[in-house]
Amino acid sequence: MNMPETEKKPLTLFSVVMPARDEEGCICSTVEHLHLELSLKKIPHEIVVVDDGSSDTTWTLLQELRLKIPELKPVQNTGPHGFGRAIICGLDHMSGDAVVIMMADESDDARDAVRYWQELNKGFDCVFGSRFIKGGGTIDYPKFKLFVNRCVNKFLQMLFRVKLNDTTNAFKAYRSEVIDGCRPLIAPHFNLTVEIPLKAIVRGFSWTVIPITWRNRRTGVAKLKIKEMGSRYLFICLYIWLEKYLTGGDYRKR
């Protein structure tokens, strides 16, 4: 963990990037609840929802909802699909000087997004949430996925020698210069969730950790397929590990 830079200017616009694929059962409530929470806290925001090739009515619902919520900015990922590609598409379309990545199934708590904004405004470049520290928690986490999660995150802690124990969770917030400093982003799938935070740490951006809560989706089907992701996660992790130890700091923040 690095100390924040207190001389940084206050942030002006909080972008929420939210990939969505076949989320007709929950996308409207997710956006509405998030917008309400950010509005109540008077946080200037935009909600960039990326429809990643949905075959249901997700895109139609987003078009209708935009008429009620001007802060909603629906985008279609017209290129190759994938969770990581959808997030990158959203990052390319955002206008804010800070961004939080959230799930469309409302498993992430909008109140935690508010806390991310507040921590970023203290001068941190990145704010990482953890469900596995005091004050954090999970609801209805599938036991097998929980076991795999803890093993992977312990491996990442040892490989990169960091205390962060929930690297694989997508729900994290960054100043826009961090996203620019981590490009090119190359992970096309869920492995993007480790590429961004690990690159940010390795490249010298400041960060802190706060406790967050997570609740299993109540509608729709989870998109993460553990069997398909093991080698992809390993590739990204080793790629960034090699950068950390073999590049002589060529990509570090200046």
C-alpha positions, 0 to 999 in steps of 0.5 A: 500500500502506498500513501495518497498524494494529498495535493491532487485536485478533487475529482469531478466525475465518477464513471461507473463501467458495467458490462452486461450480457443477458441481464434483462432480469436485473439491469434496470434495478441495478442501474436505478439503485446505483443512480439513486445512491450516487444522487443522494450523496451528490456524487456527479456520475455517469453509468456506462453500461456495455451490452456485450452481445445480449440475446435478450431484451437487455439493450432495449431496456437500457434504451428505455431507461436512458429516457428516465436517467440522463446519467445512463450511457448505454454502449454496445460492444460491437467487436469480439465479445468477452467480459474483459473486452466489454470493460475495456469498451466501457473504459474507452467510452467513459468521460470521468476522471475516476471510474469504478467497475461494477457487476450488472447483477447488483452483487456489488453494493452501491453504498460501497461505490460511494465509499470508493469515491470518497477514498479516491478523493483522499488522493489515492490512485486506486481503491481496492475492495476486499470481502475477506477483511474485517467489515467485509462479507459475502452472502450466498457465495457458492462453496466451491467457488469460494474455495477456488477464490481463496486459493487463487488469491493466496497464490497471488499474495505470495507471487506478488508479495502484497497484502491484498487478499481479494485481487480477483474481484472486479469491483474496484475503483481507479483514477483515470490516469491509472487506467491510462497507465495500465494500457494496453489492457490485453485480457479479453475475459474475466482475467482482466479483473486481475490485470488492472489491479496487479499492473497498477500495483507493479507500476507504482500507483498508490492504493488502499483497501476497504471492506466491501460486501458481495451478494450472489445474483438473484436472477440470471446466470453467472458468466464466469466459467472456472474450468475455462479461466484457469490458464487465462488467469495464469497467463496474465499473472505471469505476464505481469510478474515478468514485467515486475522483475524483468523490465527494470521499472520501464513501465512504472509511474513517473 
